[in-house]
Amino acid sequence: MDTLSRAFAALADPTRRDLVARLTLGDATVGELAAPYDMSLQAVSKHLKVLEEAGLVTRSRDAQRRPVHLETQALGELTRWIDQHRHRAEARMSRLESLLSRMSAPSAPDVPAPQGSPTPQSTPAAPVASAAPNTPAVSNTPEEPSS
């Protein structure tokens, strides 16, 4: 699985998203991160391990402390990916809005069309399909039995 997929998979869990949000305030130990939750330190450590394997956090050793650090570069990659696709979607919606506004705008006064170009009124209707040659016509009325 690629880095981007691992990061999105890790952030699919609301507890892990909350841990990332907490780490935006600064480094914290597992105990500090676990304090607001009704779960064991081991459960929080498992969540942090998933975030660590996704490259979103790192753990270091600072004397007796093992602070967890948010890797902002990894978040930047996620943000760039999201922004790229958001910009594409917004551009597509902008084009659609522009098209719809042109379609709903009052039409311009009748201007003669250039010679040789068909106008909606002069375009002939498509011919109605007829039966193939040498095919007898089928009647919808029941035939009288002959005796």
Secondary structure, 3 states (H helix, E strand, C coil): CCHHHHHHHHCCCHHHHHHHHHHCCCCECHHHHHCCCCCCHHHHHHHHHHHHHCCCEEECCECCECCEEECHHHHHHHHHHHHHHHHHHHHHHHHHHHHHHHHHCCCCCCCCCCCCCCCCCCCCCCCCCCCCCCCCCCCCCCCCCCC
